[in-house]
Amino acid sequence: MLNLKITDSDILNEGEPQYVSRISKYGSRGVLFNNKGQIALMYVSDSDIYKLPGGGIEEDETEEQAFIREIKEETGYHCHILSYLGIVEEHKAKKDFLHISHCYYAETIGKKGSLKLTKEEKKRGYKPHWFDLNLAIEILKECFKKSIGYRTLFVLKRDLAILYYVKGLTKNE
């Protein structure tokens, strides 16, 4: 089961890990495979990075419901959850912010529908792309190398960890 804590020391390569005790945000995200065995990555044009689909959990929904909704909104696909992967905690001590992500492994079902991006996602230039798992890992590694934004580095570190975890699972299939 995925159970990862990412801290400023992982991102900034300095100091001892510091953990934030108050949870600021819950999210659901994960790896979505299509019928060609490719996974979805969201391209974010304003920061020139890729990330896994997913987002915040709304007040009236479960973690699974949030994941299914986010997948539909960001990729246009309905999905079937194959497994719950676990949790990633992002302890952003510089911002006193703790983000907990529930992570899933899913497959697309049916035909692609229209995207339902938020105003912010449209403004930031979100667009889904599909890649082989190994290529997706390489793409996120390159994004991590060139990124300098504090929040962006956490996102990329989190998503890389999720992809490596799934890669380990798929080796055993």
Number of C-alpha atoms within 10 A of each C-alpha: 8 15 11 16 15 22 22 22 15 16 16 10 10 9 9 10 14 15 18 18 11 11 14 12 14 16 20 26 27 29 24 25 21 16 10 9 12 19 26 26 26 19 19 18 15 10 13 12 21 25 25 26 26 26 20 17 22 12 7 7 11 12 19 17 14 22 28 21 21 24 28 22 19 24 27 19 23 20 21 14 17 11 10 15 19 16 20 22 21 25 27 21 16 11 11 14 17 21 18 20 24 24 25 24 21 22 18 21 13 9 8 12 12 11 15 16 18 12 9 9 14 13 12 15 16 23 19 18 14 18 17 13 20 13 13 22 19 12 17 21 15 14 19 21 10 11 15 10 11 14 13 16 20 21 20 23 18 20 25 21 17 26 21 14 14 18 14 11 11 10 7 6 5
